[in-house]
Every structure is written in structure tokens, then in C-alpha cells.
């Protein structure tokens, strides 16, 4: 584990989510979302720069990755589940009513796009690194569809 990093274990229903935190005294909160076949710890070279800029930084291990929870054999990992997990994790960390900065890479960029589009009031800024967004639907219906899920 990298120095000055705190681990959080957040119990949500039957799942135990893993979140890393790089603490800072700043007023901004940044949540980092990893790509496919990565984990929250892959942000270890980026997070300290955000902390130096005054942000409190969190990196989530999505279900099925890193120390994140797994689902039963034969089940599937769906993007709406990642968004639901993110909402619950952000709420559990105490940011339900405080807009956050969201950074997503690759798969995490898609999660960040869907989360931000469905819940724009929860996002202060959004940065995407190779995130493509929802692939095969009319984009005008995506926010309400995601909110409904």
C-alpha cells in the first residue's frame, strides 16, 4: 500500500466495497474510476497530484476488480450496477449532497459518463480518459433510462 493512503470498506447490502482515499484538507472531492482489468490502486501516480492541488481523492474498486466484491458464478456485471454502487459509495462517504469531481478511464469513463448524465446535480466536473459513453441507444433517452435503473 502506498504511504498516506487510507482504505475504506463500505458494507452495502450483501456487498463489501473497497475504496482507497488520499486525504487532503481541500474542499474539493475527486472520485477516480478505473478501467477494465484495473483497480483503484492503479491511480497511485495520479492521485498525489490531485491531492497537491487541494483535492481529497477516492478511488473505487468496481465489483469484480481489485478488492471489490464479486457476484455469484454465472451472473453478469452490468453498467447500471456499477452506477448504483457508485451512488451508494459516494453517499456512504458523505457526499450525497455535495457535487464531486469525477474522473473515469476507459470502462470507468463509461461509468462516469452514465453517472454524470443521469445525476448531473451530483457532479461538479467530469474528466474522461478514453471513456466512450453509452454505445447503442439514442443518447436523449440515456439519462432517464439510467436514473430509472
Secondary structure, 3 states (H helix, E strand, C coil): CCCCEEEEEEEECCEEEEEEEECCCCCEEEEEECCCCCCHHHHCCCHHHHHHCCEEEEEECCCCCCCCCCCCCCCCCCHHHHHHHHHHHHHHCCCCCCCEEEEEECHHHHHHHHHHHHCHHHEEEEEEECCCCCCCCCHHHHHHHHHHC
